[in-house]
Amino acid sequence: MPLITFHKNGQTFQDEVKAGSNLVVRAGIKQYPYPHLAYQCGMGKCATCACRIIAGAENLPPPNWKEKKQLGDRLDQGYRLACQLWLEHDLELEQLPPAAAPAVSAA
């Protein structure tokens, strides 16, 4: 089972999730890392769930068109949309408050 390490607001949350889990889906049903993960639509349209990948990015699939559209240059800074990731491997990620997150610039 993948071990997920989630950083937000100076706190660290860690837990295992079932392989194939999506953190936004789990947050929506009040499982880990609820209520810490910020999200809205869950469909890659709003980028509220954007997180910077700290470790484990090499095991993620390439960004899809929704991530490319929503994140632009932030992809190069290691950001991904949590709603678009189905986890199969350990992952460490960080979600910054909106005021601290880098601005989106279209690719």
JOMO-V637840 format. One record per pair of residues at least 12 apart in sequence whose C-alpha atoms are under 10 Angstrom apart, sorted by sequence separation. I is the first residue (numbers start at 1). J is the second residue. D is the distance in Angstrom with one decimal. If there is no record, write none. Layout:
BEGIN
I_J_D ; I_J_D
END
This chain:
BEGIN
3_15_5.7 ; 4_16_5.9 ; 27_39_8.4 ; 28_40_9.4 ; 37_49_7.0 ; 38_50_8.5 ; 63_75_8.1 ; 67_79_9.0 ; 68_80_9.1 ; 2_15_8.4 ; 3_16_4.3 ; 4_17_7.1 ; 24_37_7.5 ; 37_50_9.5 ; 38_51_9.5 ; 67_80_6.6 ; 68_81_9.7 ; 80_93_9.4 ; 82_95_9.8 ; 1_15_9.7 ; 2_16_5.5 ; 3_17_6.5 ; 17_31_9.5 ; 23_37_8.0 ; 24_38_8.5 ; 25_39_9.8 ; 28_42_9.1 ; 37_51_9.2 ; 67_81_6.3 ; 79_93_9.0 ; 1_16_6.0 ; 2_17_5.6 ; 3_18_9.1 ; 17_32_7.9 ; 24_39_6.7 ; 66_81_8.7 ; 67_82_9.7 ; 78_93_9.6 ; 79_94_9.1 ; 1_17_5.9 ; 2_18_6.7 ; 3_19_9.6 ; 16_32_8.7 ; 17_33_9.9 ; 23_39_9.6 ; 24_40_8.7 ; 63_79_9.7 ; 64_80_9.7 ; 67_83_9.7 ; 79_95_9.3 ; 1_18_5.3 ; 2_19_6.1 ; 15_32_7.3 ; 24_41_9.2 ; 25_42_7.6 ; 50_67_9.1 ; 63_80_7.4 ; 64_81_9.7 ; 67_84_7.7 ; 1_19_5.5 ; 2_20_9.0 ; 14_32_8.7 ; 15_33_8.2 ; 24_42_6.4 ; 62_80_9.8 ; 63_81_8.8 ; 66_84_8.3 ; 1_20_9.2 ; 2_21_8.9 ; 4_23_9.4 ; 13_32_8.8 ; 14_33_8.3 ; 23_42_9.8 ; 24_43_9.6 ; 47_66_9.3 ; 1_21_9.7 ; 13_33_7.3 ; 22_42_9.8 ; 44_64_9.6 ; 46_66_9.7 ; 47_67_8.2 ; 50_70_9.1 ; 60_80_9.7 ; 64_84_8.0 ; 44_65_9.3 ; 45_66_7.1 ; 50_71_8.0 ; 57_78_8.0 ; 63_84_8.5 ; 64_85_9.8 ; 44_66_5.6 ; 45_67_8.8 ; 47_69_9.7 ; 48_70_9.8 ; 52_74_8.8 ; 53_75_9.8 ; 57_79_9.6 ; 63_85_9.1 ; 79_101_10.0 ; 13_36_8.7 ; 43_66_8.5 ; 44_67_6.8 ; 47_70_6.0 ; 51_74_9.9 ; 52_75_8.8 ; 55_78_9.7 ; 57_80_9.3 ; 61_84_9.8 ; 79_102_9.8 ; 12_36_10.0 ; 44_68_9.9 ; 45_69_8.9 ; 46_70_7.2 ; 47_71_7.3 ; 50_74_9.4 ; 53_77_8.9 ; 54_78_7.6 ; 61_85_8.1 ; 11_36_9.7 ; 24_49_7.7 ; 44_69_9.1 ; 45_70_7.1 ; 46_71_9.9 ; 50_75_10.0 ; 52_77_7.5 ; 53_78_5.5 ; 54_79_9.2 ; 60_85_7.5 ; 61_86_9.1 ; 77_102_9.1 ; 6_32_9.8 ; 23_49_9.4 ; 44_70_7.4 ; 52_78_5.2 ; 53_79_6.0 ; 60_86_8.5 ; 61_87_9.8 ; 6_33_7.7 ; 9_36_9.2 ; 44_71_9.9 ; 51_78_8.2 ; 52_79_4.1 ; 53_80_7.0 ; 60_87_7.8 ; 74_101_9.5 ; 4_32_9.3 ; 5_33_9.4 ; 8_36_7.3 ; 51_79_5.3 ; 52_80_6.3 ; 53_81_9.8 ; 59_87_8.9 ; 60_88_8.3 ; 74_102_7.3 ; 4_33_9.1 ; 7_36_9.1 ; 8_37_8.2 ; 50_79_6.3 ; 51_80_5.6 ; 52_81_8.8 ; 53_82_9.8 ; 59_88_8.0 ; 60_89_8.2 ; 73_102_9.4 ; 74_103_7.9 ; 75_104_9.7 ; 6_36_8.7 ; 7_37_9.5 ; 8_38_9.8 ; 49_79_10.0 ; 50_80_5.6 ; 51_81_6.3 ; 52_82_9.5 ; 59_89_6.6 ; 60_90_10.0 ; 73_103_8.9 ; 74_104_6.5 ; 6_37_8.6 ; 49_80_8.4 ; 50_81_4.5 ; 51_82_6.6 ; 58_89_9.7 ; 59_90_8.4 ; 60_91_9.0 ; 71_102_9.9 ; 72_103_9.6 ; 73_104_6.7 ; 74_105_7.6 ; 49_81_5.6 ; 50_82_6.1 ; 57_89_9.5 ; 59_91_8.6 ; 71_103_9.0 ; 72_104_6.2 ; 73_105_5.8 ; 74_106_9.1 ; 75_107_9.4 ; 47_80_8.8 ; 48_81_8.1 ; 49_82_5.5 ; 50_83_8.4 ; 56_89_7.3 ; 57_90_9.4 ; 58_91_9.7 ; 71_104_6.0 ; 72_105_5.5 ; 73_106_6.6 ; 74_107_9.2 ; 47_81_6.4 ; 48_82_9.1 ; 49_83_6.7 ; 50_84_9.8 ; 56_90_6.2 ; 57_91_7.4 ; 70_104_7.6 ; 71_105_7.5 ; 72_106_4.6 ; 73_107_5.9 ; 46_81_9.4 ; 47_82_8.8 ; 48_83_9.4 ; 49_84_9.4 ; 55_90_8.2 ; 56_91_4.8 ; 57_92_8.6 ; 69_104_9.7 ; 70_105_8.9 ; 71_106_7.4 ; 72_107_4.6 ; 45_81_9.7 ; 47_83_8.8 ; 55_91_5.8 ; 56_92_6.5 ; 57_93_9.3 ; 69_105_9.6 ; 70_106_7.9 ; 71_107_8.3 ; 44_81_6.9 ; 54_91_7.8 ; 55_92_5.0 ; 56_93_8.7 ; 69_106_7.1 ; 70_107_9.3 ; 43_81_9.4 ; 44_82_8.7 ; 45_83_9.8 ; 53_91_7.6 ; 54_92_5.3 ; 55_93_7.0 ; 68_106_8.5 ; 69_107_7.4 ; 42_81_9.1 ; 43_82_9.9 ; 44_83_6.4 ; 53_92_6.1 ; 54_93_5.2 ; 55_94_10.0 ; 68_107_7.4 ; 42_82_8.4 ; 43_83_6.5 ; 44_84_6.6 ; 52_92_8.7 ; 53_93_4.4 ; 54_94_7.0 ; 42_83_5.2 ; 43_84_7.4 ; 51_92_9.8 ; 52_93_5.6 ; 53_94_6.5 ; 39_81_9.5 ; 41_83_8.6 ; 42_84_8.0 ; 51_93_6.2 ; 52_94_5.2 ; 53_95_9.0 ; 8_51_9.7 ; 39_82_8.5 ; 40_83_9.4 ; 50_93_9.8 ; 51_94_5.4 ; 52_95_6.4 ; 7_51_9.4 ; 38_82_9.6 ; 39_83_8.1 ; 50_94_8.9 ; 51_95_4.6 ; 52_96_8.1 ; 6_51_9.3 ; 7_52_9.6 ; 37_82_9.0 ; 50_95_6.8 ; 51_96_7.2 ; 49_95_7.7 ; 50_96_8.5 ; 6_53_9.6 ; 7_54_9.6 ; 48_95_9.6 ; 49_96_9.8 ; 6_54_9.5 ; 50_98_9.6 ; 5_54_9.4 ; 48_97_9.9 ; 52_101_9.4 ; 5_55_9.2 ; 48_98_8.3 ; 51_101_9.2 ; 50_101_9.1 ; 4_56_9.7 ; 24_81_9.5 ; 25_82_9.5 ; 37_94_9.5 ; 38_95_8.0 ; 47_104_9.7 ; 24_82_6.4 ; 25_83_7.5 ; 37_95_7.4 ; 38_96_9.5 ; 23_82_6.3 ; 24_83_5.2 ; 36_95_9.1 ; 38_97_8.9 ; 22_82_7.3 ; 23_83_6.8 ; 24_84_8.7 ; 38_98_9.8 ; 22_83_6.5 ; 23_84_9.2 ; 24_85_9.0 ; 25_86_9.8 ; 22_84_7.6 ; 23_85_7.8 ; 24_86_9.8 ; 22_85_6.0 ; 23_86_7.9 ; 21_85_8.2 ; 22_86_4.8 ; 23_87_8.2 ; 20_85_8.9 ; 21_86_5.3 ; 22_87_6.2 ; 20_86_5.1 ; 21_87_5.3 ; 22_88_9.6 ; 19_86_8.0 ; 20_87_5.0 ; 21_88_7.5 ; 19_87_6.0 ; 20_88_5.5 ; 18_87_8.2 ; 19_88_4.8 ; 20_89_9.0 ; 17_87_8.3 ; 18_88_8.1 ; 19_89_7.4 ; 17_88_9.1 ; 18_89_9.9 ; 19_90_9.7 ; 17_89_9.6 ; 17_90_9.3 ; 16_90_8.5 ; 14_91_10.0 ; 14_92_8.9 ; 13_92_9.9 ; 12_92_10.0 ; 12_93_9.8 ; 12_94_9.0 ; 4_87_9.0 ; 11_94_9.9 ; 3_87_9.5 ; 10_94_9.8 ; 2_87_7.1 ; 3_88_9.5 ; 4_89_8.5 ; 5_90_8.1 ; 6_91_8.4 ; 7_92_7.9 ; 8_93_8.9 ; 9_94_9.1 ; 1_87_9.3 ; 2_88_6.1 ; 3_89_7.3 ; 4_90_5.7 ; 5_91_6.3 ; 6_92_5.9 ; 7_93_6.2 ; 8_94_5.9 ; 9_95_8.1 ; 10_96_9.7 ; 1_88_7.6 ; 2_89_4.8 ; 3_90_4.6 ; 4_91_5.0 ; 5_92_4.5 ; 6_93_5.1 ; 7_94_4.5 ; 8_95_5.4 ; 9_96_7.2 ; 1_89_7.5 ; 2_90_4.5 ; 3_91_6.5 ; 4_92_5.8 ; 5_93_6.3 ; 6_94_5.7 ; 7_95_6.4 ; 8_96_6.3 ; 9_97_7.5 ; 1_90_8.1 ; 2_91_7.3 ; 3_92_8.3 ; 4_93_7.9 ; 5_94_8.4 ; 6_95_7.7 ; 7_96_8.5 ; 8_97_8.0
END
